[in-house]
């Protein structure tokens, strides 16, 4: 299983706000496409599937891979998880 996170970058790209989290079968691109298409229609502008079993691990990976190097923050509006930033 993988965890698909969906969210939206702020206009200044200082914050990635996560607005949805879905468990999907590994490699199930049709499901990922359907979920992201709907979310992008509703205003999201970022999505990524992580090969991890929990929401918190996916959020941590999102921080490490997409936010940390740019000194950006992640706000988790789904479960309120705060990634480790050290």
Secondary structure, 3 states (H helix, E strand, C coil): CEEEEEEEECCCCCEEEEEEEEEECCCCHHHHHHHHHHHHHCCCCEEEEECCCCHHHHHHHHHHHHHHHHCCEEEECCCCCCCCCC
